[in-house]
Amino acid sequence: MHSYIPPARFFAYLTWAEISAIPDKANTLIIQPIGAVEQHGPHLPLIVDSVIATAVVGKALSELAHTVPAYALPTLCYGKSNEHKSFPGTVTLSAQTLMSVLTEMAEGIYQAGFRKLVFVNAHGGQPQVLEIVARDLRERFSDLAVFPLSVWGAPHCAAEVVGAQEYLQGIHAGDVETSVLLSLLPDQVKMSKALREFPPSFAAGSLLSLEGQLPTAWTMNDLSQSGVVGDATVATAEKGERILASLTAGWVRIFEEIYLFRGLNPVAEH
């Protein structure tokens, strides 16, 4: 059941008595990996985002010092993936359902005495939902620190490994995700079916973009016939291993910083 998570760090393997006895719950990290079950082109399995979230969290927890108390919850594999639902196999929750699931999970964590909750999300279609949940939880529980984070928000070398253009434009099932899956689940990657496909670009000099500061709303049908945005044909396991190693190091640092975090203390100047 723990998959890539170290068994000693897997929250669901604890008994209620063990949870009750955890010291310094206020600074113990409870980590919720979040992914999706959605299409990733003809060459990758539906579980890509959930695998990446689980593996990155698990690898980081394996390297995290034992003096930093941290536990991972079972991965939430279903997410808000309605931008992919025209492709068979995609399973999507509504934004409202995802918000309710995360909120009610957080209530249980809070009731158990924990005060640091970390969302580690690997699906690009739902960060705004997580941010809304985190802000609402913070308003409701003033002593609960909630961190709505993206797997790819940690320092990493993906742009260096695949090139800046592919990193920026290959936003779904391209070189990065395919390389990472070749490292993690090589038997589930069908490289003979890998494709290279990019969406029509905005005019040169345009301030608009698919993502970033001035995005336009889109579904995958607007971008790709295959469900791939990027160049999956050049992916390798070696690239994936380099990317995973850098992500792991980045997440160790993030977990350490969250453990040391003691809240925001505004000071008025006179």
TORRO-90701 format. One line per 4 residues: their letters; for each residue x, y, z of N, C-alpha, C. Coordinates in steps of 0.05 Angstrom, whole numbers, plus 5000, padded with zeros to 4 digits. Example, Ala and Ser with C-alpha at 12.3 -4.5 7.8 and 13.67 -1.06 7.14 Angstrom:
BEGIN
as) 5264,4886,5156,5246,4910,5156,5264,4934,5156  5257,4955,5142,5273,4979,5143,5258,5001,5157;
This chain:
BEGIN
mhsy) 5016,4976,5000,5000,5000,5000,5017,5025,5000  5041,5024,5011,5057,5049,5014,5071,5057,4988  5073,5039,4969,5085,5045,4943,5113,5056,4947  5119,5081,4938,5146,5092,4940,5151,5105,4968;
ippa) 5130,5107,4985,5133,5119,5011,5147,5100,5030  5168,5109,5045,5180,5091,5065,5158,5082,5085  5157,5056,5091,5135,5046,5109,5134,5062,5136  5157,5069,5147,5157,5083,5172,5146,5112,5170;
rffa) 5144,5121,5145,5134,5149,5141,5105,5148,5129  5093,5125,5128,5066,5123,5116,5045,5125,5137  5031,5147,5137,5012,5154,5158,4991,5132,5163  4982,5120,5142,4960,5100,5145,4970,5074,5157;
yltw) 4996,5070,5160,5005,5046,5174,5006,5049,5204  5002,5073,5214,5002,5078,5243,4976,5070,5255  4977,5063,5281,4952,5058,5296,4943,5084,5308  4919,5085,5318,4909,5110,5331,4926,5116,5356;
aeis) 4934,5094,5370,4950,5098,5394,4977,5110,5387  4989,5101,5365,5015,5112,5357,5012,5142,5349  4990,5148,5335,4985,5176,5327,4981,5193,5352  4967,5183,5371,4962,5198,5396,4988,5204,5411;
aipd) 5007,5186,5408,5032,5188,5424,5053,5204,5409  5048,5213,5384,5069,5229,5370,5075,5255,5385  5100,5260,5391,5107,5286,5404,5108,5309,5384  5104,5333,5394,5107,5357,5378,5091,5355,5352;
kant) 5065,5348,5355,5048,5347,5331,5046,5373,5316  5049,5395,5331,5047,5421,5318,5067,5425,5296  5090,5412,5298,5111,5415,5278,5116,5389,5262  5099,5370,5265,5100,5346,5249,5087,5350,5222;
liiq) 5101,5344,5200,5090,5349,5173,5071,5326,5165  5047,5333,5157,5029,5314,5145,5027,5321,5115  5035,5303,5098,5038,5308,5069,5017,5293,5053  5003,5307,5037,4983,5295,5019,4992,5296,4990;
piga) 5002,5274,4979,5008,5274,4950,4982,5274,4935  4981,5289,4913,4956,5292,4897,4963,5289,4868  4949,5272,4854,4954,5268,4826,4928,5269,4809  4926,5251,4791,4902,5250,4773,4902,5222,4760;
veqh) 4879,5216,4749,4877,5193,4731,4866,5204,4705  4883,5209,4686,4876,5223,4661,4894,5215,4639  4885,5219,4614,4900,5211,4591,4927,5225,4590  4947,5211,4581,4974,5222,4576,4984,5212,4550;
gphl) 4968,5215,4529,4976,5207,4503,4974,5177,4499  4981,5167,4475,4979,5138,4469,5001,5121,4481  5021,5134,4493,5045,5119,4502,5048,5118,4532  5033,5134,4547,5036,5134,4577,5010,5126,4590;
pliv) 5012,5113,4614,4988,5105,4628,4974,5129,4640  4949,5125,4648,4932,5146,4659,4943,5156,4686  4959,5141,4700,4967,5146,4728,4991,5164,4731  5001,5176,4709,5026,5191,4709,5029,5210,4733;
dsvi) 5010,5228,4736,5012,5249,4756,5013,5238,4784  4996,5217,4789,4996,5205,4815,5022,5190,4821  5033,5178,4801,5059,5164,4805,5081,5184,4812  5082,5206,4797,5103,5226,4801,5100,5239,4829;
atav) 5075,5246,4837,5071,5257,4864,5080,5238,4886  5073,5213,4883,5079,5193,4903,5109,5187,4904  5121,5184,4881,5150,5178,4880,5167,5200,4890  5161,5225,4883,5177,5248,4892,5175,5251,4922;
vgka) 5151,5249,4933,5147,5251,4962,5162,5228,4975  5159,5204,4965,5171,5180,4977,5202,5182,4977  5213,5190,4954,5242,5192,4953,5253,5213,4971  5238,5236,4973,5247,5257,4991,5245,5248,5020;
lsel) 5224,5234,5028,5221,5225,5055,5243,5204,5062  5251,5189,5042,5273,5169,5046,5299,5183,5053  5303,5207,5043,5328,5221,5048,5326,5242,5070  5302,5248,5079,5298,5267,5100,5309,5257,5126;
ahtv) 5322,5274,5141,5333,5266,5167,5311,5256,5185  5318,5235,5201,5298,5223,5219,5290,5243,5241  5305,5263,5245,5299,5283,5265,5276,5301,5256  5269,5300,5231,5246,5316,5220,5222,5298,5219;
paya) 5202,5302,5236,5178,5284,5236,5160,5291,5212  5155,5272,5196,5138,5276,5172,5125,5250,5163  5100,5251,5155,5085,5227,5147,5070,5234,5121  5069,5215,5103,5053,5218,5079,5027,5204,5081;
lptl) 5006,5217,5073,4980,5204,5071,4978,5188,5045  4960,5169,5043,4956,5156,5017,4951,5176,4995  4962,5172,4972,4959,5190,4950,4930,5193,4941  4922,5218,4937,4895,5223,4925,4899,5221,4895;
cygk) 4890,5199,4883,4896,5194,4855,4876,5208,4836  4852,5214,4845,4833,5228,4828,4835,5258,4832  4834,5273,4810,4835,5302,4812,4815,5315,4793  4818,5341,4790,4801,5356,4772,4814,5356,4744;
sneh) 4804,5338,4727,4817,5333,4701,4798,5337,4678  4778,5355,4681,4757,5357,4661,4768,5368,4634  4791,5380,4634,4803,5389,4609,4811,5365,4591  4812,5341,4603,4820,5317,4588,4797,5297,4584;
ksfp) 4773,5304,4592,4752,5284,4594,4742,5274,4567  4749,5288,4545,4741,5278,4518,4758,5254,4510  4780,5249,4524,4796,5225,4518,4788,5202,4536  4783,5179,4525,4773,5156,4541,4792,5149,4563;
gtvt) 4781,5142,4586,4796,5134,4609,4800,5155,4630  4798,5180,4623,4801,5202,4642,4779,5200,4663  4786,5202,4688,4767,5202,4711,4771,5229,4725  4750,5245,4726,4753,5272,4737,4733,5277,4760;
lsaq) 4742,5291,4780,4725,5302,4801,4718,5331,4793  4696,5341,4803,4690,5369,4800,4708,5385,4819  4710,5410,4814,4725,5427,4833,4712,5426,4860  4686,5426,4861,4672,5426,4887,4677,5400,4902;
tlms) 4678,5378,4888,4683,5352,4901,4711,5351,4911  4730,5359,4895,4758,5359,4904,4762,5377,4928  4749,5400,4928,4751,5418,4951,4740,5405,4976  4717,5391,4973,4705,5378,4996,4723,5356,5007;
vlte) 4734,5340,4989,4751,5318,4998,4776,5328,5013  4789,5348,5002,4813,5359,5016,4806,5373,5042  4783,5387,5042,4775,5401,5066,4768,5381,5089  4754,5360,5082,4746,5341,5103,4769,5324,5112;
maeg) 4788,5318,5094,4813,5305,5102,4828,5323,5122  4830,5348,5116,4845,5367,5133,4831,5369,5160  4805,5368,5161,4791,5369,5187,4800,5346,5205  4802,5322,5193,4811,5299,5209,4839,5301,5219;
iyqa) 4857,5312,5202,4885,5317,5209,4886,5337,5232  4870,5358,5230,4870,5379,5250,4859,5368,5277  4838,5352,5275,4826,5341,5299,4846,5323,5314  4864,5310,5299,4884,5292,5310,4906,5307,5323;
gfrk) 4907,5334,5320,4927,5350,5334,4949,5361,5316  4949,5355,5290,4970,5364,5273,4965,5392,5263  4986,5407,5258,4983,5436,5251,4999,5444,5226  5011,5424,5212,5025,5430,5187,5016,5410,5166;
lvfv) 5003,5420,5145,4992,5404,5124,5003,5413,5098  5015,5394,5083,5028,5400,5057,5014,5386,5035  5004,5400,5015,4994,5388,4991,5017,5387,4971  5023,5364,4960,5043,5361,4939,5029,5351,4914;
nahg) 5024,5370,4896,5007,5365,4873,5023,5362,4847  5017,5342,4831,5031,5337,4806,5014,5341,4782  4989,5350,4785,4971,5354,4762,4967,5384,4757  4972,5393,4733,4971,5421,4727,4943,5433,4725;
gqpq) 4923,5416,4726,4895,5427,4723,4882,5435,4749  4896,5434,4772,4882,5439,4797,4896,5455,4818  4918,5469,4812,4932,5484,4833,4914,5506,4845  4897,5518,4828,4880,5539,4839,4860,5528,4859;
vlei) 4850,5504,4855,4831,5491,4873,4845,5487,4900  4870,5478,4899,4885,5473,4924,4890,5499,4939  4896,5520,4924,4901,5546,4937,4876,5556,4951  4853,5553,4938,4828,5561,4951,4823,5546,4977;
vard) 4827,5519,4975,4823,5502,4999,4842,5511,5021  4867,5516,5014,4887,5523,5034,4880,5550,5048  4871,5569,5032,4864,5595,5044,4840,5593,5062  4820,5577,5053,4796,5574,5070,4802,5559,5096;
lrer) 4820,5539,5094,4828,5524,5118,4843,5543,5138  4860,5560,5126,4875,5578,5143,4856,5598,5157  4836,5607,5143,4816,5626,5155,4800,5612,5177  4794,5587,5172,4778,5572,5191,4794,5563,5216;
fsdl) 4818,5554,5211,4836,5544,5233,4861,5562,5234  4861,5581,5251,4882,5602,5251,4909,5591,5259  4909,5567,5272,4935,5555,5280,4944,5532,5261  4931,5530,5238,4938,5509,5219,4953,5522,5196;
avfp) 4978,5513,5191,4994,5522,5168,4989,5502,5145  4980,5513,5122,4974,5496,5099,4991,5506,5076  5004,5487,5062,5022,5494,5040,5012,5481,5014  4999,5496,4996,4989,5484,4971,5011,5485,4950;
lsvw) 5027,5464,4948,5051,5465,4932,5049,5446,4907  5065,5452,4887,5068,5436,4863,5094,5420,4865  5093,5395,4856,5117,5379,4853,5139,5394,4839  5131,5408,4818,5151,5422,4801,5158,5449,4811;
gaph) 5148,5456,4835,5156,5481,4847,5182,5480,4862  5191,5455,4867,5218,5452,4879,5240,5457,4860  5263,5465,4869,5286,5468,4851,5292,5441,4837  5296,5443,4811,5302,5418,4795,5316,5426,4770;
caae) 5326,5405,4755,5342,5409,4732,5328,5403,4706  5302,5401,4706,5287,5391,4682,5293,5409,4657  5293,5435,4661,5298,5453,4638,5326,5448,4626  5345,5443,4644,5372,5438,4635,5374,5411,4620;
vvga) 5359,5391,4630,5360,5364,4618,5346,5363,4591  5322,5375,4589,5307,5372,4564,5309,5396,4546  5320,5418,4556,5322,5443,4541,5299,5462,4549  5305,5487,4547,5286,5508,4557,5260,5507,4541;
qeyl) 5262,5504,4514,5238,5504,4498,5219,5481,4504  5230,5457,4506,5214,5434,4513,5202,5437,4541  5218,5447,4559,5208,5450,4587,5184,5469,4588  5186,5491,4573,5164,5511,4573,5140,5502,4557;
qgih) 5145,5489,4534,5123,5483,4516,5112,5454,4519  5129,5436,4528,5121,5408,4531,5106,5403,4556  5082,5414,4558,5068,5415,4584,5053,5390,4591  5051,5371,4573,5035,5347,4579,5045,5323,4563;
agdv) 5055,5303,4577,5063,5277,4565,5086,5281,4545  5102,5301,4549,5125,5306,4532,5150,5293,4543  5173,5305,4537,5198,5293,4544,5201,5290,4575  5193,5310,4590,5197,5309,4619,5181,5286,4632;
etsv) 5155,5286,4628,5139,5266,4641,5145,5238,4630  5151,5236,4604,5157,5210,4593,5184,5199,4604  5204,5217,4606,5230,5208,4617,5227,5200,4646  5211,5215,4662,5207,5207,4690,5193,5180,4692;
llsl) 5173,5176,4676,5160,5150,4677,5177,5127,4667  5195,5133,4648,5214,5112,4639,5232,5104,4663  5238,5123,4681,5254,5117,4704,5238,5102,4725  5213,5109,4729,5197,5098,4750,5181,5073,4743;
lpdq) 5168,5073,4719,5151,5051,4710,5157,5044,4681  5181,5035,4675,5189,5031,4647,5171,5011,4633  5161,4991,4647,5144,4971,4634,5117,4981,4625  5110,5005,4635,5084,5016,4629,5086,5039,4608;
vkms) 5109,5043,4597,5113,5063,4577,5117,5050,4549  5101,5058,4530,5101,5047,4503,5115,5066,4484  5142,5066,4484,5157,5085,4469,5152,5082,4439  5144,5059,4430,5138,5056,4401,5115,5073,4392;
kalr) 5099,5082,4412,5075,5099,4406,5080,5128,4414  5104,5134,4422,5109,5162,4431,5108,5181,4406  5098,5205,4412,5094,5225,4390,5106,5251,4398  5108,5268,4377,5116,5296,4381,5094,5314,4370;
efpp) 5082,5330,4387,5060,5347,4379,5060,5373,4396  5058,5395,4382,5057,5421,4396,5033,5436,4386  5021,5453,4403,4997,5468,4395,5005,5492,4378  4985,5504,4363,4991,5529,4350,5001,5550,4370;
sfaa) 5020,5566,4362,5032,5585,4380,5018,5612,4377  5020,5628,4398,5011,5656,4396,5029,5672,4378  5019,5694,4368,5035,5710,4350,5060,5720,4364  5082,5724,4349,5107,5733,4360,5103,5759,4375;
gsll) 5113,5761,4400,5111,5785,4416,5085,5787,4432  5068,5767,4429,5042,5767,4444,5047,5766,4474  5031,5780,4489,5033,5779,4518,5017,5755,4529  5001,5742,4513,4984,5720,4522,5000,5694,4520;
sleg) 4990,5674,4535,5003,5648,4535,4983,5627,4544  4991,5601,4541,4974,5579,4551,4974,5579,4581  4997,5584,4593,4999,5585,4622,5016,5609,4629  5019,5614,4655,5035,5637,4663,5018,5660,4673;
qlpt) 5028,5684,4669,5015,5708,4681,4990,5716,4665  4989,5712,4639,4966,5720,4623,4956,5696,4607  4944,5677,4620,4936,5652,4606,4908,5654,4594  4903,5636,4575,4876,5632,4565,4866,5605,4573;
awtm) 4840,5603,4578,4829,5576,4585,4830,5558,4561  4836,5532,4566,4837,5513,4544,4829,5485,4554  4821,5469,4535,4819,5440,4540,4840,5427,4522  4845,5402,4527,4866,5388,4511,4858,5387,4482;
ndls) 4833,5386,4475,4824,5386,4447,4833,5411,4432  4837,5433,4447,4847,5458,4434,4876,5456,4427  4891,5438,4440,4920,5438,4438,4931,5414,4422  4917,5392,4423,4929,5367,4413,4908,5347,4404;
qsgv) 4914,5333,4383,4897,5311,4374,4904,5285,4388  4929,5282,4397,4939,5258,4409,4937,5258,4439  4934,5282,4451,4936,5284,4480,4964,5290,4490  4983,5293,4471,5011,5299,4477,5016,5328,4470;
vgda) 5029,5342,4488,5039,5369,4482,5069,5369,4489  5085,5366,4469,5114,5364,4474,5126,5342,4456  5151,5336,4461,5164,5316,4445,5171,5292,4462  5154,5272,4462,5159,5248,4478,5178,5229,4465;
tvat) 5184,5233,4439,5201,5213,4424,5230,5213,4434  5239,5234,4446,5267,5236,4454,5271,5230,4484  5251,5221,4497,5253,5215,4526,5271,5191,4532  5285,5192,4554,5301,5169,4563,5299,5166,4593;
aekg) 5305,5142,4602,5305,5137,4631,5327,5153,4645  5349,5157,4631,5372,5171,4643,5363,5200,4649  5349,5212,4631,5339,5240,4636,5320,5239,4660  5303,5219,4661,5284,5218,4683,5298,5215,4710;
eril) 5319,5199,4710,5334,5195,4736,5347,5221,4745  5358,5237,4726,5370,5262,4734,5349,5282,4744  5326,5283,4731,5304,5300,4740,5294,5292,4767  5290,5266,4772,5280,5257,4797,5300,5262,4820;
aslt) 5326,5259,4814,5346,5264,4835,5346,5293,4843  5343,5311,4824,5342,5340,4831,5317,5347,4846  5294,5336,4837,5269,5340,4851,5270,5330,4880  5282,5307,4884,5284,5295,4910,5300,5314,4929;
agwv) 5323,5323,4919,5339,5342,4935,5323,5367,4942  5309,5377,4922,5293,5401,4927,5271,5397,4948  5258,5374,4947,5237,5369,4966,5247,5363,4994  5271,5352,4996,5283,5349,5023,5286,5377,5035;
rife) 5296,5395,5020,5300,5422,5030,5274,5435,5038  5253,5432,5021,5227,5444,5027,5215,5432,5052  5216,5406,5056,5206,5394,5080,5221,5404,5105  5247,5407,5102,5263,5418,5125,5254,5446,5132;
eiyl) 5249,5462,5111,5241,5490,5116,5213,5491,5129  5195,5474,5120,5168,5474,5131,5169,5465,5161  5186,5446,5167,5189,5437,5194,5199,5460,5212  5217,5476,5202,5227,5499,5218,5209,5523,5218;
frgl) 5189,5523,5200,5171,5546,5197,5155,5549,5223  5154,5573,5233,5139,5578,5258,5118,5600,5254  5109,5603,5230,5087,5622,5224,5097,5649,5216  5079,5665,5206,5085,5693,5197,5078,5711,5220;
npva) 5097,5729,5226,5093,5748,5249,5096,5776,5239  5074,5789,5230,5076,5816,5220,5084,5835,5242  5101,5854,5235,5110,5875,5254,5104,5902,5242  5087,5918,5255,5081,5944,5244,5104,5963,5250;
eh) 5110,5980,5230,5131,6000,5234,5118,6027,5242  5132,6040,5260,5121,6065,5271,5140,6088,5262;
